[in-house]
Amino acid sequence: MMNNIKHMCRSFLLLALVVGFSACSKKAYLFTSFHEPANEGLRMLYSYDGYKWNDLNKILLKPEIGKEKIMRDPSMIQGPDGVFHLVWTCGWKGERGFGYASSKDLRNWSAQQFIPVLQNEPTTVNVWAPELFYDDVKKEYVIIWASTIPYRFEKGIEEEKNNHRMYSVTTKDFKTFSETKLFLDPGFSVIDAVIVKRAAEDYVLVLKDNTRPNRNLKVAFSGAALGPYTGVSAPFSGLLTEGPSVVKIGKNWLIYYDAYGEKKYAAIKTSDFKHFEDVSAQTVIPAGHKHGTIVPVNRQVIERLIK
């Protein structure tokens, strides 16, 4: 009897290890991307560990909307229902809206839509880098982006048409949207902000201080997804850096960003958003990759895309 019990225990332990390994092996990541001059469309990198990335080497969605027909800064998220939602910058200047499309499998996409924002602000210069976040507290999607409305805010040595603040809209279905609201005015020109949820009532905003001569990355903190965000930190990146994307790997967070001053893509690791370690040497980023967002997915999603 005792031998049988020991045998059963060993069997259950082995099964648990196999199941655990199998669950871990299913983890993978997609990194939305584009190549300059941004007229080709949506590209993606993929990774099984969050550090070593490969390029799918295919265009998944060609831009069809906007005056310039471009796709920059593609931000994607997978909703609770499994549907992927994508937003992007569809014009360098002169647009008061961003692009949107959705897909269940990343191969077949909905019709592309132009989502108008800031329609009551006729002097709006641009709508840059819309970033998606799902607020699981309010059960809604949040889209934040950077725009310049000249002579609205105090500025440093920026020109009035380069003095950005962050704005937001929310939606539950990508059919109806809230009114545009000011999301963040930290007292300086800001772009490329990303919302990160660490725990209940614990959010971090990774942002670019776009003032001259700074142009580096900082963080701020809030108890709610929509803010207010306060306690803007000292910079954790060097000069001439932008386009942060954040992913949690194990107990740490990786912040990928474009160190365009050094002509490379860099990565920093942190466990608390207070202490930062450069881990760029541990990563592999294909040449040409530009500003995107990282989406955790099941490994099968990547396998289907490769095929």
Disulfide bonds with the S-S distance in Angstrom:
none
